[in-house]
Amino acid sequence: MSSRQWSQALPERAATAVRPRARALLPTAVWVFHVALPLLGLWLLLAEPRFDVAWEHHHAHFWLVLATAVISVALGARVAVEARRREDTRLYVVGLAFVTAAGFLAFHALATPDVLLDPGNAGFALAVPVGLVIAGGLAVLSSFDLGGPGFLRRRALIRTVVALVLLLWAGASLLEIPPLDRTVLEEEARGPLLAVALVGSALYLIASVRYYQVFRRRPSAVLLSVITAFFLLSEALVAAALGHNWHASWWEWHVLMTAAFAFVAYSALLQLVREGSGDNLFRSIALEQTVRAIRAEHAAALEALVGAMTSEGSSAPVGRIAHDLGREFGLTEGQTEVLEEAAGALANERRQLRRLGAMVAMGETGSVTETETALLERTLALASSGFDPDRVRVAIVRDGRIAYSAAGSEVHAATRAAVEQGEAVDASGDTAGAVLAVPLVIKGHVAGALELARPNEPFAERDRVLLRSLANQLGIAIENARLYRQLEGLFRSYMSPDVATALIADPGRAELGGRLVEATVLFADLTGFTTFSERTAAEDVVDLLNECFHAAVPVVLREGGTIDKFMGDAIMALFNAPAPQADHALRAARAALGLQRAVEAALRGREHVPRFRVGVHTGPAVVGNIGTEDVRNFTAIGDAVNLASRLQEYAAGGEVVISGPVREQLGERATVRPLGPVAIKGKERPVEAFVLEDVT
């Protein structure tokens, strides 16, 4: 992109990035505009006195303020009920703020001239600003965590203090104790009232900011209404300090005050209508621990319902449990139905997760080295635990007959049909229960079927998809197990088990090349075999070789040796290759003595037949595949191999000769007889050699 194209595209990209943020800020801007309107109206009334019209109507004032007090005390009582039920300090203090404000509002209503008192009362006239300031302090206090039960245990004392404040204010007002005498009304107390308004406004703004932080974590219409009410009360205090008695500016703060409490009540009423229950109308205001406790209760209710659905499998107990939970949590009939549907969806999801978990476990624990019978037993065990309470069975075709892997039952008609037709069969209408059978396909041929049975519920599409996936996974596992058995049988006829297993696990090891390792090489050949062959029939020679090898090879394999090759009458075996062995020299020594004893036992009573002589040496060797791309052989190349071959030439029939490095690794575990330095063909210096007599 050129610089010109980039400069043209940059504004568009910036605008695209800003749009989501602008959409998020728009509701906030609209809300700020609406709550700012009262201040704009107050400014207009004060700036243009002609708009600040006078309307002195005592009864309208009385009923307006008294209605506000009734709304406030009703809110306080409702919040107090939730506070006691939830033991929530925040709700308790919020309810206390509503009740306190209601008390001072009632005093202000009594101050209306020519209604109950004639003339008006100064203390009662100033009760609203003072009461709102006290309520504002409680609002700020409620935004903090006040310590839970410890604070609530002192609620009787707190109520007593609030009641005393109200009584003292009422007494001082009725007795006109200065400064609550008539001079306050005459002078309008502009200075003190303005100070009170500023303090109260600041308190409500602080409470609004702190509750807005709560709103960002858990938005709620009721919580937003409380924040809006705090703003309106803050503006009402400003209007009370600046407005003119019985003029529009004076009526404005009364209307703002009424609107604040009415807005909270209206939001709570809407939530009551929407939810059909008033148990948790103000939970969005509550402390975090209260909200967590409510969510935990709901989660426990949902878990109880899910547990009933997953264990019973019947609609009757589930419906009864849902009804009991709805009554416990104050839910409407519609909400209870929604709860039951949600529990049903969650129960199905749990079942699917459990079944998927069983499939994952099958894949993680699967091994081609296990027999087909063991594979089927493990699969059934995992599937039965994952698909419970459904029953899972596997039918296998053997010798043209279909039978379950666990014999004993007649194969279900749906399962037989799935095998014969080669496609899934859903027998949900069966009187004995629903049965779903999916064929097991191996290399394009149906080798059996996977059967899923349940007592009284039809299968959904998710059941069919999951069972097909399980059947595919099981078919692949059976195919791999069978293929491994065939390869293992083929490989092990020509090479050692370790080499066969290594090649099956990692075919890359069959590539030409090798790696340098420290290996212990064992060479064994039959002494006098050439002479024996000259005077013995060929068939008898082969029989002798097979008999000797049959006795010797298992001993080498038991010690972890790898039979590298047979060379006429000789055996070459490797230790520490291809699999690493920390004690490879010890293993080779035990194998050498062991094969001598095994062959001697096999040939006992037979005279004039060859015996093995064995040479063992430890040293570096290149181990790998030697040959061509078409024909190759796993073997070891190097001086260690040659030296082991030469050492066995110094052994008599039935003896084992080891080199100095082998003697060092065996240490005190070996009993040896020194042969002294022996000359080895191709070696400039003699080599220390020992006859191995015993090893522990």
Residue, then its C-alpha position, 0 to 999 in steps of 0.5 A: m500500500s502506498s503512503r497516499q493510499w495509507s493516508q486515505a485509509l487511516p481515517e476510515r480505520a480510525a473511525t471503524a475502531v472508534r465506533p464500538r467505543a462511541r456506541a458504548l458511550l452513547p447511553t452514558a451521554v444520554w443519561v448525563f444529558h437527562v440528569a443535567l436538565p434540572l440544573l439547566g432549568l434552575w439556571l433559566l429560572l434564576a437567570e430570567p425571573r419572569f419564568d420563575v412564576a409564583w404558585e402558593h398552594h399549601h395543600a398541593h405542597f402537603w400532599l406532594v411531600l407526604a407522598t414522597a415520604v410514603i414512597s421513601v418509607a416503603l422503599g426503606a421497609r422493602v430494603a430492610v426486609e432483604a437486608r434482614r433476610r440476607e444479613d447484608t449491611r449495605l442493604y441495611v444502611v440503604g434502607l436506613a437512609f430511605v427511612t431517615a429521609a422519610g422521617f424528615l420529609a414527614f416533618h416538612a409536610l407538617a410545616t405546610p402553613d394552614v394545613l396542620l400547623d398555623p402558621g408554619n414551623a421553621g424546623f419542619a421547613l428546614a427538615v428536608p435539606v437536613g434529612l437529605v444531608i443525613a441520608g446522603g451520609l448514609a448513602v456514602l457509608s453504604s457504599f463501603d463494606l461495614g463488616g457484615p454481621g458485627f455491624l448488623r448486631r448493633r442495628a437496634l442501637i443504630r435505629t435508636v440513634v436515628a429515632l432520637v435524632l428525629l425526636l430531637w429535631a421535632g422537639a426543637s422545632l415545636l419549641e422553636i429553640p434557636p436557631l429553629d425559630r421564626t427568624v429562620l423563615e424570615e431570613e430564609a437562612r441563605g448562608p447556612l442552607l447553601a452550606v448544607a446543600l453543598v455538603g449534601s450534594a457532595l455526599y450524593l455525588i460521592a455515593s453515585v460514583r462509588y455505586y457506578q463502580v458497582f454498576r459497571r461490574r453488574p449492571s441492573a435497572v434498579l441499581l441505575s435508578v438508585i444512582t439516578a436518584f442520588f444525582l436528582l437529590s444532589e440537584a434538589l439540594v442545590a435548588a432548595a438553597l437557591g430557589h425562591n419560596w413558592h416560586a417555580s424554582w422552589w417547586e423544582w426541588h420538591v419535584l426532583m425529590t419526589a422524582a428521585f424516590a419515585f424513580v427507584a420505586y418504579s424500577a423496583l415495580l418493573q422488576l417485580v412485574r418482570e420477575g414475578s417475585g420481590d425476594n431479591l428486588f435490590r440484590s444488585i445493590a447488595l455486597e459482593q458476598t451477598v450476590r455470591a451467596i444468591r448465585a450459589e443458592h441458584a446454582a445449588a437449585l439448578e444442580a439439584l434439578v440437573g441431578a434429578m434429571t441425570s439420575e432419575g430420567s423421569s419427568a415426574p420427580v423432576g417436575r416436583i423438584a422444580h416446583d419445590l425450588g420455584r416455591e423456595f425461591g419465590l419464582t413464578e410458574g413461567q420462571t419455574e418452567v424456564l428453570e426446568e428447561a435450563a436444567g434440562a439443557l445443562a443436564n444434556e450438556r453434562r451427559q455429552l461432556r461425560r460421553l466425550g470424556a469417555m471417548v477422550a479416555m479411550g483414546e488416551t489409554g488405548s494401546v495397540t499392544e493389548t489384545e482385541t479382547a482386552l481392547l473391547e473390555r476396556t472400551l466397554a468399561l469406559a463407555s458404560s461409565g460415560f454413557d450411564p444410565d444407557r447400556v453400551r454393548v459391542a457385537i463382533v462378527r467372527d466366523g460369519r456369526i454375530a455375537y456380543s463381545a461379552a457372550g451370553s445374550e441373543v443379539h438384538a434385532a436392530t444390532r443384527a440389522a445394522v451389521e447386515q445393512g451396513e448402516a445405523v438402525d434406530a429402534s426407538g419404538d421398541t416396547a422393551g426400550a430404545v436401541l440405537a445400533v451403528p456398524l463397526v467398519i474396518k477397511g470397508h467391511v462391517a466387522g460388528a456393531l456398537e449398540l446403545a440402549r435406554p429404557n424409555e427415551p428416544f434418541a436425539e441427533r446428538d446421540r446418533v452423532l456421538l455414537r457414530s464417532l465412538a463406533n469410528q474410534l472403536g473400529i480404528a482401534i480394533e483395526n490397529a490392534r489386529l494390524y499390530r498383531q499381524l506385524e508383530g507376528l511377522f517381525r518377531s519371526y525374523m528379529s528380536p522383540d525389542v527391534a520389532t517393537a521399536l520399528i512398529a512404534d517408530p518406522g523411521r528407525a528402519e532408515l539406513g544409518g546408525r548412532l554411536v553408543e556404548a554397547t555390550v556385545l555377546f558372541a556365542d558359537l559351537t566349538g568343533f561344529t565343523t568336525f561335527s558337521e562332517r561326520t553327521a547327517a545334515e538333518d541331524v545338524v539342523d536339529l542340533l542347531n535348532e535345539c541349541f538356539h531354542a535353549a539359548v535365545p530365550v535366556v538372552l531375551r529374558e535379560g533384555g538382549t537383542i538377537d542381532k543375527f544367527m551366523g551358521d552355528a553362531i549367535m550375536a546379541l546386543f545389549n544397550a541397543p536399541a533400547p538403553q540399559a544402564d546395567h547392560a554389561l551385567r545383563a550380558a554376563r548373566a545371559a552368557l552364563g544362563l545360556q550355557r546352563a540352558v544348553e547344557a541342560a538341553l544336551r544332557g546325556r548326549e556326548h560328542v556334540p558341540r558346546f557353546r563358547v561365549g565372548v563378551h565385550t563392552g565398547p563403542a559401536v555404531v548401531g543402526n540399519i545397514g544395507t540397501e533401500d531394498v534389503r537392510n539389517f539391524t546390527a552393530i558395527g565397530d571394534a567392540v563387535n570384532l573384539a567380542s567375536r575374537l574373545q570367544e575363540y579363547a573360550a573352551g566349550g561351555e565357558v564364557v570369556i569377558s574383556g577387561p571393560v566388562r570385568e570393571q563394570l561387573g565389579e565385585r558381583a563377578t567371580v572370574r579366573p584371569l587368562g592374562p593378556v591375550a593376543i587378538k588378531g588385528k590388535e597391536r597390544p594384548v587384551e586382558a581377558f577373564v573366564l567368567e565363572d559366576v555373577t550375582 
